[in-house]
Amino acid sequence: MDFDSAQPIWQQLVDDFTRRVIIGEWRPGMKIPSTRELALEYQVNPNTVQRALTELDRLGTTHSERTSGRFVSDEEAFLNALRDESAQEIIDEVIARLASIGVTRADALRLLKERWRTHD
């Protein structure tokens, strides 16, 4: 992963770990890799990973079980809301970019429908 120097690494890890949950790489109820394993994978300090994981726990995305490790939330409603929130952020970015080049709502919807068909 290439880190952006404009944002703290631990926050970028939170975003990437959340992405892994949203896309189903880390499934509901799944035990996630240890802090050390993630630190090696991302080539960062374990303390940085721990800070990101603590934030995921605080947000409710994961939870720790003292002797068993850390697990992805298995609350379906929470995970659906997490995915929807992420989708809304992407949509907001797209709308802003399209508006900045003068694309109308009608044209944006038409283009989206056309492109969506190519991905089915």
N, CA, C and O atoms as a GROMACS GRO file, in nm:
protein
  480
    1MET      N    1   0.085  -0.118   0.000
    1MET     CA    2   0.000   0.000   0.000
    1MET      C    3   0.089   0.123   0.000
    1MET      O    4   0.186   0.131   0.075
    2ASP      N    5   0.055   0.219  -0.084
    2ASP     CA    6   0.126   0.346  -0.088
    2ASP      C    7   0.054   0.443   0.005
    2ASP      O    8  -0.064   0.471  -0.012
    3PHE      N    9   0.127   0.495   0.100
    3PHE     CA   10   0.068   0.586   0.198
    3PHE      C   11   0.077   0.730   0.150
    3PHE      O   12   0.174   0.769   0.084
    4ASP      N   13  -0.026   0.808   0.184
    4ASP     CA   14  -0.034   0.948   0.150
    4ASP      C   15   0.023   1.028   0.267
    4ASP      O   16  -0.024   1.014   0.380
    5SER      N   17   0.123   1.111   0.241
    5SER     CA   18   0.187   1.186   0.349
    5SER      C   19   0.096   1.294   0.408
    5SER      O   20   0.129   1.352   0.511
    6ALA      N   21  -0.019   1.322   0.344
    6ALA     CA   22  -0.109   1.425   0.393
    6ALA      C   23  -0.203   1.375   0.503
    6ALA      O   24  -0.275   1.454   0.565
    7GLN      N   25  -0.203   1.245   0.527
    7GLN     CA   26  -0.294   1.186   0.626
    7GLN      C   27  -0.214   1.090   0.714
    7GLN      O   28  -0.125   1.021   0.665
    8PRO      N   29  -0.245   1.084   0.844
    8PRO     CA   30  -0.172   0.991   0.931
    8PRO      C   31  -0.186   0.846   0.883
    8PRO      O   32  -0.292   0.804   0.836
    9ILE      N   33  -0.078   0.771   0.895
    9ILE     CA   34  -0.077   0.633   0.848
    9ILE      C   35  -0.183   0.550   0.920
    9ILE      O   36  -0.249   0.468   0.857
   10TRP      N   37  -0.201   0.571   1.051
   10TRP     CA   38  -0.298   0.490   1.124
   10TRP      C   39  -0.438   0.511   1.067
   10TRP      O   40  -0.518   0.417   1.063
   11GLN      N   41  -0.470   0.634   1.024
   11GLN     CA   42  -0.602   0.663   0.966
   11GLN      C   43  -0.616   0.595   0.830
   11GLN      O   44  -0.724   0.546   0.795
   12GLN      N   45  -0.508   0.592   0.754
   12GLN     CA   46  -0.511   0.524   0.625
   12GLN      C   47  -0.531   0.374   0.645
   12GLN      O   48  -0.597   0.308   0.565
   13LEU      N   49  -0.474   0.321   0.753
   13LEU     CA   50  -0.495   0.180   0.785
   13LEU      C   51  -0.641   0.156   0.823
   13LEU      O   52  -0.700   0.056   0.781
   14VAL      N   53  -0.699   0.245   0.902
   14VAL     CA   54  -0.841   0.233   0.937
   14VAL      C   55  -0.924   0.226   0.809
   14VAL      O   56  -1.012   0.141   0.796
   15ASP      N   57  -0.895   0.315   0.715
   15ASP     CA   58  -0.968   0.317   0.589
   15ASP      C   59  -0.950   0.187   0.511
   15ASP      O   60  -1.046   0.134   0.456
   16ASP      N   61  -0.828   0.137   0.506
   16ASP     CA   62  -0.804   0.014   0.430
   16ASP      C   63  -0.864  -0.108   0.500
   16ASP      O   64  -0.919  -0.196   0.435
   17PHE      N   65  -0.854  -0.113   0.632
   17PHE     CA   66  -0.915  -0.225   0.705
   17PHE      C   67  -1.066  -0.222   0.687
   17PHE      O   68  -1.129  -0.327   0.671
   18THR      N   69  -1.124  -0.103   0.690
   18THR     CA   70  -1.268  -0.088   0.669
   18THR      C   71  -1.305  -0.135   0.529
   18THR      O   72  -1.406  -0.203   0.510
   19ARG      N   73  -1.224  -0.099   0.432
   19ARG     CA   74  -1.247  -0.143   0.294
   19ARG      C   75  -1.248  -0.295   0.286
   19ARG      O   76  -1.330  -0.354   0.217
   20ARG      N   77  -1.155  -0.358   0.358
   20ARG     CA   78  -1.148  -0.504   0.358
   20ARG      C   79  -1.274  -0.567   0.416
   20ARG      O   80  -1.318  -0.673   0.372
   21VAL      N   81  -1.333  -0.499   0.515
   21VAL     CA   82  -1.459  -0.547   0.572
   21VAL      C   83  -1.572  -0.527   0.471
   21VAL      O   84  -1.651  -0.619   0.448
   22ILE      N   85  -1.578  -0.410   0.411
   22ILE     CA   86  -1.686  -0.377   0.318
   22ILE      C   87  -1.689  -0.472   0.198
   22ILE      O   88  -1.796  -0.516   0.156
   23ILE      N   89  -1.573  -0.504   0.144
   23ILE     CA   90  -1.570  -0.590   0.025
   23ILE      C   91  -1.579  -0.738   0.059
   23ILE      O   92  -1.586  -0.823  -0.030
   24GLY      N   93  -1.580  -0.770   0.190
   24GLY     CA   94  -1.596  -0.909   0.230
   24GLY      C   95  -1.468  -0.989   0.242
   24GLY      O   96  -1.472  -1.110   0.264
   25GLU      N   97  -1.355  -0.922   0.227
   25GLU     CA   98  -1.227  -0.991   0.247
   25GLU      C   99  -1.215  -1.034   0.394
   25GLU      O  100  -1.168  -1.143   0.425
   26TRP      N  101  -1.258  -0.945   0.482
   26TRP     CA  102  -1.271  -0.978   0.624
   26TRP      C  103  -1.422  -0.991   0.649
   26TRP      O  104  -1.493  -0.891   0.659
   27ARG      N  105  -1.469  -1.114   0.659
   27ARG     CA  106  -1.612  -1.143   0.671
   27ARG      C  107  -1.664  -1.125   0.813
   27ARG      O  108  -1.586  -1.128   0.909
   28PRO      N  109  -1.796  -1.106   0.827
   28PRO     CA  110  -1.856  -1.092   0.960
   28PRO      C  111  -1.819  -1.209   1.052
   28PRO      O  112  -1.831  -1.325   1.013
   29GLY      N  113  -1.774  -1.176   1.172
   29GLY     CA  114  -1.736  -1.277   1.270
   29GLY      C  115  -1.598  -1.337   1.251
   29GLY      O  116  -1.553  -1.416   1.333
   30MET      N  117  -1.531  -1.300   1.143
   30MET     CA  118  -1.398  -1.357   1.112
   30MET      C  119  -1.292  -1.299   1.205
   30MET      O  120  -1.293  -1.180   1.238
   31LYS      N  121  -1.200  -1.385   1.246
   31LYS     CA  122  -1.084  -1.340   1.322
   31LYS      C  123  -0.989  -1.274   1.223
   31LYS      O  124  -0.956  -1.332   1.120
   32ILE      N  125  -0.946  -1.153   1.255
   32ILE     CA  126  -0.856  -1.083   1.163
   32ILE      C  127  -0.710  -1.111   1.203
   32ILE      O  128  -0.684  -1.156   1.314
   33PRO      N  129  -0.618  -1.086   1.112
   33PRO     CA  130  -0.477  -1.110   1.143
   33PRO      C  131  -0.432  -1.030   1.265
   33PRO      O  132  -0.490  -0.927   1.300
   34SER      N  133  -0.328  -1.080   1.328
   34SER     CA  134  -0.275  -1.014   1.447
   34SER      C  135  -0.208  -0.882   1.410
   34SER      O  136  -0.179  -0.854   1.294
   35THR      N  137  -0.186  -0.802   1.513
   35THR     CA  138  -0.117  -0.674   1.496
   35THR      C  139   0.017  -0.694   1.427
   35THR      O  140   0.052  -0.621   1.334
   36ARG      N  141   0.091  -0.793   1.472
   36ARG     CA  142   0.224  -0.818   1.412
   36ARG      C  143   0.213  -0.858   1.265
   36ARG      O  144   0.290  -0.811   1.182
   37GLU      N  145   0.117  -0.944   1.235
   37GLU     CA  146   0.099  -0.987   1.096
   37GLU      C  147   0.063  -0.868   1.006
   37GLU      O  148   0.116  -0.854   0.896
   38LEU      N  149  -0.027  -0.784   1.055
   38LEU     CA  150  -0.066  -0.667   0.977
   38LEU      C  151   0.050  -0.568   0.963
   38LEU      O  152   0.068  -0.508   0.857
   39ALA      N  153   0.128  -0.551   1.069
   39ALA     CA  154   0.244  -0.462   1.062
   39ALA      C  155   0.342  -0.510   0.956
   39ALA      O  156   0.398  -0.429   0.881
   40LEU      N  157   0.363  -0.640   0.948
   40LEU     CA  158   0.451  -0.695   0.845
   40LEU      C  159   0.391  -0.677   0.706
   40LEU      O  160   0.461  -0.639   0.612
   41GLU      N  161   0.262  -0.704   0.694
   41GLU     CA  162   0.195  -0.692   0.564
   41GLU      C  163   0.202  -0.549   0.510
   41GLU      O  164   0.230  -0.528   0.392
   42TYR      N  165   0.178  -0.452   0.598
   42TYR     CA  166   0.175  -0.312   0.556
   42TYR      C  167   0.311  -0.243   0.572
   42TYR      O  168   0.329  -0.128   0.530
   43GLN      N  169   0.405  -0.313   0.630
   43GLN     CA  170   0.540  -0.261   0.653
   43GLN      C  171   0.538  -0.131   0.734
   43GLN      O  172   0.596  -0.030   0.695
   44VAL      N  173   0.468  -0.139   0.848
   44VAL     CA  174   0.459  -0.025   0.939
   44VAL      C  175   0.486  -0.073   1.082
   44VAL      O  176   0.492  -0.193   1.108
   45ASN      N  177   0.502   0.022   1.172
   45ASN     CA  178   0.525  -0.009   1.312
   45ASN      C  179   0.400  -0.074   1.373
   45ASN      O  180   0.289  -0.030   1.346
   46PRO      N  181   0.418  -0.180   1.454
   46PRO     CA  182   0.302  -0.244   1.518
   46PRO      C  183   0.217  -0.147   1.600
   46PRO      O  184   0.096  -0.164   1.610
   47ASN      N  185   0.279  -0.045   1.659
   47ASN     CA  186   0.202   0.054   1.736
   47ASN      C  187   0.104   0.131   1.646
   47ASN      O  188  -0.005   0.169   1.689
   48THR      N  189   0.145   0.154   1.522
   48THR     CA  190   0.058   0.223   1.426
   48THR      C  191  -0.062   0.135   1.393
   48THR      O  192  -0.176   0.183   1.386
   49VAL      N  193  -0.037   0.007   1.372
   49VAL     CA  194  -0.145  -0.088   1.345
   49VAL      C  195  -0.238  -0.096   1.466
   49VAL      O  196  -0.360  -0.096   1.452
   50GLN      N  197  -0.180  -0.103   1.585
   50GLN     CA  198  -0.261  -0.112   1.706
   50GLN      C  199  -0.351   0.010   1.721
   50GLN      O  200  -0.466  -0.003   1.762
   51ARG      N  201  -0.301   0.125   1.688
   51ARG     CA  202  -0.384   0.246   1.697
   51ARG      C  203  -0.502   0.237   1.600
   51ARG      O  204  -0.615   0.274   1.634
   52ALA      N  205  -0.476   0.186   1.480
   52ALA     CA  206  -0.584   0.170   1.381
   52ALA      C  207  -0.686   0.067   1.429
   52ALA      O  208  -0.806   0.088   1.415
   53LEU      N  209  -0.638  -0.043   1.484
   53LEU     CA  210  -0.729  -0.147   1.531
   53LEU      C  211  -0.812  -0.099   1.650
   53LEU      O  212  -0.930  -0.133   1.662
   54THR      N  213  -0.752  -0.021   1.736
   54THR     CA  214  -0.825   0.036   1.850
   54THR      C  215  -0.938   0.125   1.799
   54THR      O  216  -1.048   0.126   1.855
   55GLU      N  217  -0.911   0.200   1.693
   55GLU     CA  218  -1.013   0.286   1.634
   55GLU      C  219  -1.126   0.202   1.573
   55GLU      O  220  -1.243   0.236   1.586
   56LEU      N  221  -1.091   0.093   1.507
   56LEU     CA  222  -1.194   0.004   1.452
   56LEU      C  223  -1.283  -0.052   1.564
   56LEU      O  224  -1.404  -0.062   1.547
   57ASP      N  225  -1.222  -0.087   1.676
   57ASP     CA  226  -1.300  -0.133   1.792
   57ASP      C  227  -1.393  -0.022   1.840
   57ASP      O  228  -1.511  -0.047   1.868
   58ARG      N  229  -1.341   0.099   1.850
   58ARG     CA  230  -1.421   0.212   1.897
   58ARG      C  231  -1.540   0.238   1.806
   58ARG      O  232  -1.649   0.271   1.852
   59LEU      N  233  -1.519   0.223   1.676
   59LEU     CA  234  -1.624   0.246   1.577
   59LEU      C  235  -1.726   0.132   1.572
   59LEU      O  236  -1.836   0.148   1.521
   60GLY      N  237  -1.687   0.016   1.626
   60GLY     CA  238  -1.777  -0.099   1.624
   60GLY      C  239  -1.756  -0.192   1.506
   60GLY      O  240  -1.830  -0.289   1.489
   61THR      N  241  -1.656  -0.163   1.425
   61THR     CA  242  -1.627  -0.247   1.309
   61THR      C  243  -1.569  -0.381   1.352
   61THR      O  244  -1.596  -0.484   1.290
   62THR      N  245  -1.490  -0.379   1.459
   62THR     CA  246  -1.432  -0.500   1.515
   62THR      C  247  -1.453  -0.500   1.665
   62THR      O  248  -1.496  -0.400   1.724
   63HIS      N  249  -1.422  -0.612   1.725
   63HIS     CA  250  -1.422  -0.621   1.871
   63HIS      C  251  -1.315  -0.720   1.913
   63HIS      O  252  -1.286  -0.816   1.841
   64SER      N  253  -1.258  -0.695   2.028
   64SER     CA  254  -1.152  -0.781   2.081
   64SER      C  255  -1.209  -0.877   2.183
   64SER      O  256  -1.295  -0.842   2.264
   65GLU      N  257  -1.159  -0.997   2.178
   65GLU     CA  258  -1.189  -1.095   2.282
   65GLU      C  259  -1.055  -1.125   2.348
   65GLU      O  260  -0.962  -1.173   2.284
   66ARG      N  261  -1.047  -1.096   2.472
   66ARG     CA  262  -0.922  -1.092   2.548
   66ARG      C  263  -0.821  -1.201   2.513
   66ARG      O  264  -0.705  -1.170   2.490
   67THR      N  265  -0.862  -1.325   2.509
   67THR     CA  266  -0.767  -1.434   2.486
   67THR      C  267  -0.776  -1.493   2.346
   67THR      O  268  -0.697  -1.579   2.309
   68SER      N  269  -0.874  -1.447   2.268
   68SER     CA  270  -0.897  -1.510   2.137
   68SER      C  271  -0.854  -1.426   2.018
   68SER      O  272  -0.834  -1.481   1.909
   69GLY      N  273  -0.841  -1.296   2.035
   69GLY     CA  274  -0.802  -1.210   1.925
   69GLY      C  275  -0.907  -1.106   1.893
   69GLY      O  276  -0.992  -1.074   1.976
   70ARG      N  277  -0.900  -1.056   1.771
   70ARG     CA  278  -0.991  -0.950   1.728
   70ARG      C  279  -1.075  -1.005   1.613
   70ARG      O  280  -1.025  -1.076   1.526
   71PHE      N  281  -1.205  -0.969   1.616
   71PHE     CA  282  -1.299  -1.022   1.521
   71PHE      C  283  -1.380  -0.911   1.455
   71PHE      O  284  -1.405  -0.807   1.515
   72VAL      N  285  -1.419  -0.935   1.330
   72VAL     CA  286  -1.506  -0.842   1.258
   72VAL      C  287  -1.645  -0.851   1.321
   72VAL      O  288  -1.690  -0.959   1.358
   73SER      N  289  -1.711  -0.738   1.331
   73SER     CA  290  -1.848  -0.735   1.382
   73SER      C  291  -1.933  -0.832   1.300
   73SER      O  292  -1.915  -0.846   1.180
   74ASP      N  293  -2.026  -0.898   1.368
   74ASP     CA  294  -2.117  -0.986   1.295
   74ASP      C  295  -2.258  -0.928   1.292
   74ASP      O  296  -2.355  -0.998   1.261
   75GLU      N  297  -2.268  -0.798   1.324
   75GLU     CA  298  -2.397  -0.730   1.319
   75GLU      C  299  -2.423  -0.683   1.177
   75GLU      O  300  -2.363  -0.587   1.129
   76GLU      N  301  -2.514  -0.753   1.110
   76GLU     CA  302  -2.542  -0.727   0.969
   76GLU      C  303  -2.587  -0.583   0.943
   76GLU      O  304  -2.543  -0.522   0.846
   77ALA      N  305  -2.672  -0.530   1.028
   77ALA     CA  306  -2.722  -0.393   1.009
   77ALA      C  307  -2.607  -0.293   1.014
   77ALA      O  308  -2.602  -0.200   0.934
   78PHE      N  309  -2.514  -0.312   1.108
   78PHE     CA  310  -2.399  -0.222   1.118
   78PHE      C  311  -2.313  -0.231   0.992
   78PHE      O  312  -2.272  -0.128   0.938
   79LEU      N  313  -2.286  -0.352   0.946
   79LEU     CA  314  -2.201  -0.370   0.828
   79LEU      C  315  -2.267  -0.314   0.703
   79LEU      O  316  -2.200  -0.258   0.616
   80ASN      N  317  -2.399  -0.330   0.692
   80ASN     CA  318  -2.471  -0.271   0.578
   80ASN      C  319  -2.462  -0.118   0.583
   80ASN      O  320  -2.442  -0.054   0.479
   81ALA      N  321  -2.476  -0.061   0.700
   81ALA     CA  322  -2.466   0.084   0.715
   81ALA      C  323  -2.324   0.132   0.680
   81ALA      O  324  -2.308   0.238   0.620
   82LEU      N  325  -2.224   0.054   0.717
   82LEU     CA  326  -2.085   0.087   0.687
   82LEU      C  327  -2.064   0.090   0.536
   82LEU      O  328  -2.002   0.182   0.483
   83ARG      N  329  -2.117  -0.011   0.466
   83ARG     CA  330  -2.106  -0.016   0.320
   83ARG      C  331  -2.180   0.101   0.257
   83ARG      O  332  -2.129   0.165   0.165
   84ASP      N  333  -2.302   0.129   0.306
   84ASP     CA  334  -2.380   0.240   0.251
   84ASP      C  335  -2.309   0.373   0.271
   84ASP      O  336  -2.308   0.458   0.181
   85GLU      N  337  -2.250   0.392   0.388
   85GLU     CA  338  -2.178   0.517   0.416
   85GLU      C  339  -2.060   0.534   0.321
   85GLU      O  340  -2.035   0.643   0.270
   86SER      N  341  -1.989   0.426   0.297
   86SER     CA  342  -1.876   0.431   0.204
   86SER      C  343  -1.924   0.461   0.063
   86SER      O  344  -1.862   0.540  -0.008
   87ALA      N  345  -2.034   0.400   0.022
   87ALA     CA  346  -2.090   0.425  -0.111
   87ALA      C  347  -2.133   0.571  -0.124
   87ALA      O  348  -2.111   0.633  -0.228
   88GLN      N  349  -2.194   0.626  -0.018
   88GLN     CA  350  -2.237   0.766  -0.022
   88GLN      C  351  -2.118   0.860  -0.040
   88GLN      O  352  -2.128   0.958  -0.114
   89GLU      N  353  -2.007   0.831   0.026
   89GLU     CA  354  -1.888   0.914   0.011
   89GLU      C  355  -1.837   0.912  -0.133
   89GLU      O  356  -1.799   1.016  -0.188
   90ILE      N  357  -1.838   0.795  -0.193
   90ILE     CA  358  -1.793   0.782  -0.332
   90ILE      C  359  -1.888   0.857  -0.424
   90ILE      O  360  -1.844   0.929  -0.514
   91ILE      N  361  -2.018   0.841  -0.402
   91ILE     CA  362  -2.118   0.910  -0.484
   91ILE      C  363  -2.103   1.060  -0.472
   91ILE      O  364  -2.110   1.131  -0.573
   92ASP      N  365  -2.083   1.111  -0.351
   92ASP     CA  366  -2.064   1.255  -0.332
   92ASP      C  367  -1.945   1.307  -0.412
   92ASP      O  368  -1.952   1.414  -0.472
   93GLU      N  369  -1.835   1.230  -0.413
   93GLU     CA  370  -1.717   1.270  -0.489
   93GLU      C  371  -1.747   1.273  -0.638
   93GLU      O  372  -1.707   1.366  -0.709
   94VAL      N  373  -1.816   1.170  -0.686
   94VAL     CA  374  -1.850   1.162  -0.828
   94VAL      C  375  -1.941   1.277  -0.868
   94VAL      O  376  -1.919   1.342  -0.970
   95ILE      N  377  -2.044   1.303  -0.787
   95ILE     CA  378  -2.136   1.413  -0.817
   95ILE      C  379  -2.061   1.546  -0.826
   95ILE      O  380  -2.082   1.624  -0.919
   96ALA      N  381  -1.974   1.571  -0.730
   96ALA     CA  382  -1.898   1.696  -0.731
   96ALA      C  383  -1.811   1.707  -0.856
   96ALA      O  384  -1.803   1.814  -0.917
   97ARG      N  385  -1.747   1.599  -0.893
   97ARG     CA  386  -1.659   1.602  -1.011
   97ARG      C  387  -1.739   1.620  -1.139
   97ARG      O  388  -1.700   1.696  -1.228
   98LEU      N  389  -1.852   1.550  -1.149
   98LEU     CA  390  -1.936   1.563  -1.268
   98LEU      C  391  -1.993   1.705  -1.280
   98LEU      O  392  -1.995   1.764  -1.388
   99ALA      N  393  -2.041   1.758  -1.168
   99ALA     CA  394  -2.095   1.894  -1.168
   99ALA      C  395  -1.988   1.995  -1.210
   99ALA      O  396  -2.017   2.094  -1.277
  100SER      N  397  -1.864   1.970  -1.168
  100SER     CA  398  -1.756   2.064  -1.199
  100SER      C  399  -1.724   2.070  -1.349
  100SER      O  400  -1.665   2.167  -1.396
  101ILE      N  401  -1.763   1.966  -1.422
  101ILE     CA  402  -1.740   1.970  -1.568
  101ILE      C  403  -1.871   1.990  -1.645
  101ILE      O  404  -1.876   1.973  -1.767
  102GLY      N  405  -1.977   2.027  -1.571
  102GLY     CA  406  -2.101   2.066  -1.636
  102GLY      C  407  -2.195   1.952  -1.674
  102GLY      O  408  -2.286   1.974  -1.753
  103VAL      N  409  -2.176   1.834  -1.620
  103VAL     CA  410  -2.266   1.722  -1.650
  103VAL      C  411  -2.395   1.742  -1.570
  103VAL      O  412  -2.391   1.765  -1.450
  104THR      N  413  -2.508   1.732  -1.638
  104THR     CA  414  -2.637   1.748  -1.572
  104THR      C  415  -2.675   1.620  -1.498
  104THR      O  416  -2.618   1.513  -1.522
  105ARG      N  417  -2.772   1.631  -1.409
  105ARG     CA  418  -2.821   1.515  -1.335
  105ARG      C  419  -2.874   1.408  -1.432
  105ARG      O  420  -2.844   1.290  -1.417
  106ALA      N  421  -2.952   1.451  -1.529
  106ALA     CA  422  -3.009   1.357  -1.626
  106ALA      C  423  -2.900   1.284  -1.702
  106ALA      O  424  -2.906   1.162  -1.720
  107ASP      N  425  -2.799   1.358  -1.747
  107ASP     CA  426  -2.689   1.295  -1.820
  107ASP      C  427  -2.608   1.203  -1.730
  107ASP      O  428  -2.566   1.095  -1.772
  108ALA      N  429  -2.587   1.244  -1.606
  108ALA     CA  430  -2.513   1.160  -1.512
  108ALA      C  431  -2.585   1.028  -1.490
  108ALA      O  432  -2.523   0.922  -1.490
  109LEU      N  433  -2.716   1.034  -1.470
  109LEU     CA  434  -2.794   0.912  -1.449
  109LEU      C  435  -2.790   0.823  -1.573
  109LEU      O  436  -2.777   0.701  -1.562
  110ARG      N  437  -2.803   0.883  -1.690
  110ARG     CA  438  -2.797   0.807  -1.815
  110ARG      C  439  -2.662   0.737  -1.829
  110ARG      O  440  -2.656   0.618  -1.862
  111LEU      N  441  -2.555   0.811  -1.805
  111LEU     CA  442  -2.420   0.755  -1.816
  111LEU      C  443  -2.397   0.644  -1.714
  111LEU      O  444  -2.337   0.541  -1.746
  112LEU      N  445  -2.445   0.665  -1.593
  112LEU     CA  446  -2.430   0.563  -1.490
  112LEU      C  447  -2.502   0.434  -1.530
  112LEU      O  448  -2.445   0.325  -1.518
  113LYS      N  449  -2.624   0.447  -1.578
  113LYS     CA  450  -2.699   0.328  -1.622
  113LYS      C  451  -2.628   0.255  -1.734
  113LYS      O  452  -2.621   0.132  -1.734
  114GLU      N  453  -2.575   0.332  -1.830
  114GLU     CA  454  -2.503   0.270  -1.942
  114GLU      C  455  -2.380   0.197  -1.895
  114GLU      O  456  -2.355   0.084  -1.935
  115ARG      N  457  -2.302   0.262  -1.809
  115ARG     CA  458  -2.178   0.200  -1.760
  115ARG      C  459  -2.207   0.080  -1.673
  115ARG      O  460  -2.135  -0.020  -1.676
  116TRP      N  461  -2.315   0.091  -1.593
  116TRP     CA  462  -2.349  -0.019  -1.502
  116TRP      C  463  -2.377  -0.145  -1.583
  116TRP      O  464  -2.337  -0.254  -1.544
  117ARG      N  465  -2.446  -0.130  -1.696
  117ARG     CA  466  -2.478  -0.245  -1.783
  117ARG      C  467  -2.351  -0.314  -1.831
  117ARG      O  468  -2.352  -0.436  -1.849
  118THR      N  469  -2.244  -0.241  -1.851
  118THR     CA  470  -2.119  -0.303  -1.900
  118THR      C  471  -2.051  -0.384  -1.789
  118THR      O  472  -1.961  -0.464  -1.817
  119HIS      N  473  -2.094  -0.364  -1.665
  119HIS     CA  474  -2.033  -0.436  -1.553
  119HIS      C  475  -2.117  -0.553  -1.504
  119HIS      O  476  -2.076  -0.625  -1.413
  120ASP      N  477  -2.232  -0.574  -1.564
  120ASP     CA  478  -2.318  -0.688  -1.526
  120ASP      C  479  -2.272  -0.816  -1.589
  120ASP      O  480  -2.333  -0.921  -1.567
   0.00000   0.00000   0.00000
